[in-house]
């Protein structure tokens, strides 16, 4: 047995952009979903920036058994697995953050980004899903 990876994959917004705009204080953004069917170990690297103000964002992992009906939109088949907390809550630091993820055995993953008061209109977020596959 061996391991392939780690392999970072940029998460994108619903239009395919890797610089995910999280504008203002009441935004909710869903990344494009990714298949994680062959993954064994998972992590995340995220970076939030704003050139004109600050950031204040929460990022949670969502999973489902099928792709969303509409990428980038609320879908009731997508949930945060029971017992899984937010990856970051009201994060204001504009430095790279990494963490291990423990997704449930569901074939698809995406991330929900929400902003709060103090998040500037020019805020951008980059998320890399890091996967290792066991062979």
N, C-alpha and C positions, 0 to 999 in steps of 0.2 A: 504494500500500500504506500501511496505517496500523497502529496498535497500539491495542487496547482494554485499559485498565487503567493502572496496576496495580490489581488487585481482590483485597482480602484476604477470605478465607473462613475462618471459625472451624472448626477440626477438633473433632470431638465424640467422647465415649466411646460405647460400644456402646448406651447408652440415650438418646443425643442430648444429653447435657449438655456445655456448653463448659468448665466447671470440672472438669478431669479429676483425680479423686482418685488419688494415687500413694502409698498408705498404707504406711508402714514401710520396712524395710530389704531386703525381698526381693520386691518387687512387680514384675510384668510386665504392662503395659497396652498394648493395641493400639487405636489410634484407629479410628473408623469410616472406611471407605475413601471416596475421592473420585475421580470421573472427571477425568482431565486431558487428554482426547483433543484438545481445541482449544487447549491452552496452548502458548506458544512460549518464554516465559522464566518462571523460577520462583524464589521466595525463601521464607523462613520467618522468622517472628517468634515467639519463645517466651518465656514468663515463668513461673518457678517460685517459689512462695511457701510459707511455713509461719509461722503465727502463734505457735506454741509451741516450735519448735525450728528445725533447719536442713533444708536440702535437699541431696541428693546423687543426681543422676540422669544417666542416659545416654539420648540420643535418637538413633535411627537411622531412616532412610527405608527403607521396603519398597515393592516394586512387584509387579504381576502383570498378566496378560492378562485376568483375570476377577475380579469381586468375591469376597470370601472366602465360603466355605460358611456360616460363622457370624461375623457382625461381632463384633469384640472378642476373637476367639479365635485361637490358633495355627492356621495354615493352611500346609501344605507347598508350596502353589503361590505363596506370597508369600516373596520373598527381598530381601535388600539387593543391589542390582546390583554386579557385579564391579568392583572398583576404587573404590567409593564408601566413604568412611570415615564414622564416626559424626558427626553434626552437632555434638553436645557429648558429652564423656566425663566422668563423675563431676563434673558441674557443681554447684557449691555457691553460686554467686552468685544472689541473688534480684533481679536486674535484668533488664530486657528484653534479649534477644539476637537479632540478625538475621544472616542468612547467605543467600548465593545457593545454589540447588540445581541440580544437573545430572542430572535423572532420565533414564533411558533411554527409548526410544520404546515404552513400555508404557502402556496406557490407564488404569491405576488406580494410586493412591498411597495410602499410609497411613503412620503413624509408630508405632514400637515404643518405649515408655518403660520403662526398668528402673531400679530403685532399689538403692542399696547402703547399707552401714552408715553411719549418720549422717543418713539421710533420715527425718524425723519422720512419725508416723502421720497428722498433719493436712495433709500436703503436697498442694498443688494445682498443676496445670500448665495453662497455656493455650497453644495452638498456633494460629497463623494461617498458612495457606498463601497466599502471595501469587503471583498469576498474571497474566501479560500474554498477550493473544492477538493474533496478527498477522492482519490482515484484508486 
